[in-house]
């Protein structure tokens, strides 16, 4: 199974073709163990161009590359996997199209969805959140809080990646739940050097 500890997600507010390669490489050098490409407001052509650049960087550093939502894009750029939400293409359809070896992640926002993922046994890991308030999505799901995260980790039969508003100030609280990993967006790319940002998060790892 892949190391999900520092699951770093791109953000179209801060990254484009001019800087995405350098930013991703800096994040990987700082300790990112997975890179996910996510864009919501760009054309399919622009997303394809950027995802190809990210694919090249992740391949060079042997880091798994996941595409958010878009199975067609993930297959087109030969990504390692796709991460889908509750309203995206159903996981059984994704698995049928992409095959057994393709990494498949699923977003969950409550314990009922975690239990359903356990029953279906179709995905490789789940994301759970948003643990804290987040500005990454225009219409985010209700905040779950740390207590629900801990319960999700307890009942899940799959690795759990905590997501939503996680940063250097609150990551220790999240790690007490012992998730398989934490997903970060703004904490990696909003300000400063992605290498330094990710390195500081990596140093909080609990063995």
Secondary structure by P-SEA (a helix, b strand, c coil): ccccccbbbbbccccccccaaaaaaaaaaacccbbbbbbccccaaaaaaaaaaaaaaaaaabbbbbbcccaaaaaaacccbbbbccccccaaaaaaacccccbbbbbbccaaaaaaaaaaccccbbbbcccccccccccccccccaaaaaaaaaacccbbbbbcccccccccccccccccbbbbcccccccccaaaaaaaaaaaccc
